[in-house]
Amino acid sequence: MKIKVDRDLCIGAGTCVVVAPKTFDLDDELKAVVKIPKRSSESNEERSHELVEWGDDKDTIIEAAKVCPVFAIILEEDGKQIYP
């Protein structure tokens, strides 16, 4: 699974952090960021992360994406977008 945060959409509501605090955080600009897991690959351009060893389970991460009020969290699996 890949997790992306669209920083242009993010309004810093922080609901993702409340639901999945081991996966998401807010940065200095109060925008959501994905915490970097062990053995991950990161693209600064897309702020994309491979799901390797998150502290939160897959269902929790999906729930965090669903509670985002502006759909700024994009989840992909096997090359296909699974949310939103």
Buried (B, 14 or more C-beta within 10 A) or exposed (E): BBBBBBBEBBEBBBBBBEBBBBBBBBEEEEBBBBBEBEEBEEEEEEBBBEBEEBEBEEEBBBBBBBEBEEEBBBBBEEEEEEBE
